[in-house]
Amino acid sequence: MDDTEPADHSDSPAIDGPLPDEALRRRAEWCRLEDQLAWYGQRSRYCRRWHKILRLVQVAFAATIPVLSLADPPLARWLTALLGASIAVLEATEQINQFGPLWIQYRATAEHLKHEKFLLLAAAGPYRDLGRAEALRLLAERVEEHVSSEHARWVRSAEKSLSPRRRVIGRKAE
């Protein structure tokens, strides 16, 4: 079978015919899965790109500092100070935005959703021996459960990153 041809899933009880058929593509459960897959994939790529850019620029700046130490002393001091401060700002940007951890988290969620999609299309795992309506209901429950738990992890992470700052601000007010 050519890789470009859609697979025939007509013998699958969960999906009743080749998939994704037009009727399935219009189902809210399927649209939600596709929407979440696209969102997590896009956010994962965005976070990966920014994480790598920030890290590479930091490394380039850090590698430039020893070379600049050989330059004219007044100029070298200013340039090394500027590069050192820039590295600190880049690191703070990475820490505030959490591009690295979010890249991994979003990629893992996207992979989990792809796994659910494959299981549904193959009528395998929890979708085995289910009718179409029942399989789609189960898909909706499993997708929402995973997206909700991922969102809860994100909220906990965001709250944790803010909590030290809140404590410092609270002490200043006392």
MODELLER restraints for C-alpha pairs under 7 A, 6 or more apart:
rsr = mdl.restraints
at = mdl.atoms
rsr.add(forms.Gaussian(group=physical.xy_distance, feature=features.Distance(at['CA:8:A'], at['CA:18:A']), mean=5.02, stdev=0.5))
rsr.add(forms.Gaussian(group=physical.xy_distance, feature=features.Distance(at['CA:9:A'], at['CA:17:A']), mean=5.79, stdev=0.5))
rsr.add(forms.Gaussian(group=physical.xy_distance, feature=features.Distance(at['CA:9:A'], at['CA:18:A']), mean=4.82, stdev=0.5))
rsr.add(forms.Gaussian(group=physical.xy_distance, feature=features.Distance(at['CA:9:A'], at['CA:19:A']), mean=6.36, stdev=0.5))
rsr.add(forms.Gaussian(group=physical.xy_distance, feature=features.Distance(at['CA:10:A'], at['CA:16:A']), mean=5.89, stdev=0.5))
rsr.add(forms.Gaussian(group=physical.xy_distance, feature=features.Distance(at['CA:10:A'], at['CA:17:A']), mean=3.82, stdev=0.5))
rsr.add(forms.Gaussian(group=physical.xy_distance, feature=features.Distance(at['CA:10:A'], at['CA:18:A']), mean=5.11, stdev=0.5))
rsr.add(forms.Gaussian(group=physical.xy_distance, feature=features.Distance(at['CA:12:A'], at['CA:122:A']), mean=6.72, stdev=0.5))
rsr.add(forms.Gaussian(group=physical.xy_distance, feature=features.Distance(at['CA:12:A'], at['CA:123:A']), mean=5.81, stdev=0.5))
rsr.add(forms.Gaussian(group=physical.xy_distance, feature=features.Distance(at['CA:13:A'], at['CA:123:A']), mean=6.71, stdev=0.5))
rsr.add(forms.Gaussian(group=physical.xy_distance, feature=features.Distance(at['CA:13:A'], at['CA:129:A']), mean=6.16, stdev=0.5))
rsr.add(forms.Gaussian(group=physical.xy_distance, feature=features.Distance(at['CA:13:A'], at['CA:130:A']), mean=6.39, stdev=0.5))
rsr.add(forms.Gaussian(group=physical.xy_distance, feature=features.Distance(at['CA:13:A'], at['CA:131:A']), mean=5.87, stdev=0.5))
rsr.add(forms.Gaussian(group=physical.xy_distance, feature=features.Distance(at['CA:14:A'], at['CA:123:A']), mean=5.41, stdev=0.5))
rsr.add(forms.Gaussian(group=physical.xy_distance, feature=features.Distance(at['CA:14:A'], at['CA:127:A']), mean=6.64, stdev=0.5))
rsr.add(forms.Gaussian(group=physical.xy_distance, feature=features.Distance(at['CA:14:A'], at['CA:129:A']), mean=6.81, stdev=0.5))
rsr.add(forms.Gaussian(group=physical.xy_distance, feature=features.Distance(at['CA:14:A'], at['CA:130:A']), mean=5.29, stdev=0.5))
rsr.add(forms.Gaussian(group=physical.xy_distance, feature=features.Distance(at['CA:14:A'], at['CA:131:A']), mean=4.82, stdev=0.5))
rsr.add(forms.Gaussian(group=physical.xy_distance, feature=features.Distance(at['CA:14:A'], at['CA:132:A']), mean=4.43, stdev=0.5))
rsr.add(forms.Gaussian(group=physical.xy_distance, feature=features.Distance(at['CA:14:A'], at['CA:135:A']), mean=5.82, stdev=0.5))
rsr.add(forms.Gaussian(group=physical.xy_distance, feature=features.Distance(at['CA:15:A'], at['CA:121:A']), mean=6.78, stdev=0.5))
rsr.add(forms.Gaussian(group=physical.xy_distance, feature=features.Distance(at['CA:15:A'], at['CA:132:A']), mean=5.25, stdev=0.5))
rsr.add(forms.Gaussian(group=physical.xy_distance, feature=features.Distance(at['CA:16:A'], at['CA:132:A']), mean=6.88, stdev=0.5))
rsr.add(forms.Gaussian(group=physical.xy_distance, feature=features.Distance(at['CA:24:A'], at['CA:30:A']), mean=6.55, stdev=0.5))
rsr.add(forms.Gaussian(group=physical.xy_distance, feature=features.Distance(at['CA:25:A'], at['CA:31:A']), mean=6.48, stdev=0.5))
rsr.add(forms.Gaussian(group=physical.xy_distance, feature=features.Distance(at['CA:29:A'], at['CA:136:A']), mean=6.25, stdev=0.5))
rsr.add(forms.Gaussian(group=physical.xy_distance, feature=features.Distance(at['CA:29:A'], at['CA:139:A']), mean=6.98, stdev=0.5))
rsr.add(forms.Gaussian(group=physical.xy_distance, feature=features.Distance(at['CA:29:A'], at['CA:140:A']), mean=5.34, stdev=0.5))
rsr.add(forms.Gaussian(group=physical.xy_distance, feature=features.Distance(at['CA:33:A'], at['CA:143:A']), mean=6.80, stdev=0.5))
rsr.add(forms.Gaussian(group=physical.xy_distance, feature=features.Distance(at['CA:37:A'], at['CA:110:A']), mean=5.53, stdev=0.5))
rsr.add(forms.Gaussian(group=physical.xy_distance, feature=features.Distance(at['CA:37:A'], at['CA:113:A']), mean=6.36, stdev=0.5))
rsr.add(forms.Gaussian(group=physical.xy_distance, feature=features.Distance(at['CA:40:A'], at['CA:106:A']), mean=5.38, stdev=0.5))
rsr.add(forms.Gaussian(group=physical.xy_distance, feature=features.Distance(at['CA:40:A'], at['CA:107:A']), mean=6.76, stdev=0.5))
rsr.add(forms.Gaussian(group=physical.xy_distance, feature=features.Distance(at['CA:40:A'], at['CA:109:A']), mean=6.89, stdev=0.5))
rsr.add(forms.Gaussian(group=physical.xy_distance, feature=features.Distance(at['CA:40:A'], at['CA:110:A']), mean=5.39, stdev=0.5))
rsr.add(forms.Gaussian(group=physical.xy_distance, feature=features.Distance(at['CA:41:A'], at['CA:107:A']), mean=6.60, stdev=0.5))
rsr.add(forms.Gaussian(group=physical.xy_distance, feature=features.Distance(at['CA:41:A'], at['CA:110:A']), mean=5.96, stdev=0.5))
rsr.add(forms.Gaussian(group=physical.xy_distance, feature=features.Distance(at['CA:43:A'], at['CA:106:A']), mean=6.75, stdev=0.5))
rsr.add(forms.Gaussian(group=physical.xy_distance, feature=features.Distance(at['CA:44:A'], at['CA:103:A']), mean=4.66, stdev=0.5))
rsr.add(forms.Gaussian(group=physical.xy_distance, feature=features.Distance(at['CA:44:A'], at['CA:106:A']), mean=5.13, stdev=0.5))
rsr.add(forms.Gaussian(group=physical.xy_distance, feature=features.Distance(at['CA:44:A'], at['CA:107:A']), mean=5.40, stdev=0.5))
rsr.add(forms.Gaussian(group=physical.xy_distance, feature=features.Distance(at['CA:47:A'], at['CA:99:A']), mean=4.72, stdev=0.5))
rsr.add(forms.Gaussian(group=physical.xy_distance, feature=features.Distance(at['CA:47:A'], at['CA:100:A']), mean=6.65, stdev=0.5))
rsr.add(forms.Gaussian(group=physical.xy_distance, feature=features.Distance(at['CA:47:A'], at['CA:102:A']), mean=6.55, stdev=0.5))
rsr.add(forms.Gaussian(group=physical.xy_distance, feature=features.Distance(at['CA:47:A'], at['CA:103:A']), mean=4.96, stdev=0.5))
rsr.add(forms.Gaussian(group=physical.xy_distance, feature=features.Distance(at['CA:48:A'], at['CA:99:A']), mean=6.69, stdev=0.5))
rsr.add(forms.Gaussian(group=physical.xy_distance, feature=features.Distance(at['CA:48:A'], at['CA:100:A']), mean=6.61, stdev=0.5))
rsr.add(forms.Gaussian(group=physical.xy_distance, feature=features.Distance(at['CA:48:A'], at['CA:103:A']), mean=5.32, stdev=0.5))
rsr.add(forms.Gaussian(group=physical.xy_distance, feature=features.Distance(at['CA:50:A'], at['CA:99:A']), mean=6.53, stdev=0.5))
rsr.add(forms.Gaussian(group=physical.xy_distance, feature=features.Distance(at['CA:51:A'], at['CA:94:A']), mean=6.81, stdev=0.5))
rsr.add(forms.Gaussian(group=physical.xy_distance, feature=features.Distance(at['CA:51:A'], at['CA:99:A']), mean=5.16, stdev=0.5))
rsr.add(forms.Gaussian(group=physical.xy_distance, feature=features.Distance(at['CA:51:A'], at['CA:100:A']), mean=5.42, stdev=0.5))
rsr.add(forms.Gaussian(group=physical.xy_distance, feature=features.Distance(at['CA:54:A'], at['CA:90:A']), mean=6.13, stdev=0.5))
rsr.add(forms.Gaussian(group=physical.xy_distance, feature=features.Distance(at['CA:54:A'], at['CA:94:A']), mean=7.00, stdev=0.5))
rsr.add(forms.Gaussian(group=physical.xy_distance, feature=features.Distance(at['CA:58:A'], at['CA:87:A']), mean=5.35, stdev=0.5))
rsr.add(forms.Gaussian(group=physical.xy_distance, feature=features.Distance(at['CA:58:A'], at['CA:90:A']), mean=6.81, stdev=0.5))
rsr.add(forms.Gaussian(group=physical.xy_distance, feature=features.Distance(at['CA:61:A'], at['CA:83:A']), mean=5.84, stdev=0.5))
rsr.add(forms.Gaussian(group=physical.xy_distance, feature=features.Distance(at['CA:61:A'], at['CA:87:A']), mean=6.84, stdev=0.5))
rsr.add(forms.Gaussian(group=physical.xy_distance, feature=features.Distance(at['CA:65:A'], at['CA:80:A']), mean=5.41, stdev=0.5))
rsr.add(forms.Gaussian(group=physical.xy_distance, feature=features.Distance(at['CA:68:A'], at['CA:76:A']), mean=5.42, stdev=0.5))
rsr.add(forms.Gaussian(group=physical.xy_distance, feature=features.Distance(at['CA:68:A'], at['CA:80:A']), mean=6.67, stdev=0.5))
rsr.add(forms.Gaussian(group=physical.xy_distance, feature=features.Distance(at['CA:69:A'], at['CA:76:A']), mean=5.62, stdev=0.5))
rsr.add(forms.Gaussian(group=physical.xy_distance, feature=features.Distance(at['CA:113:A'], at['CA:143:A']), mean=6.90, stdev=0.5))
rsr.add(forms.Gaussian(group=physical.xy_distance, feature=features.Distance(at['CA:119:A'], at['CA:125:A']), mean=6.17, stdev=0.5))
rsr.add(forms.Gaussian(group=physical.xy_distance, feature=features.Distance(at['CA:119:A'], at['CA:127:A']), mean=6.79, stdev=0.5))
rsr.add(forms.Gaussian(group=physical.xy_distance, feature=features.Distance(at['CA:120:A'], at['CA:127:A']), mean=5.80, stdev=0.5))
rsr.add(forms.Gaussian(group=physical.xy_distance, feature=features.Distance(at['CA:127:A'], at['CA:135:A']), mean=5.53, stdev=0.5))
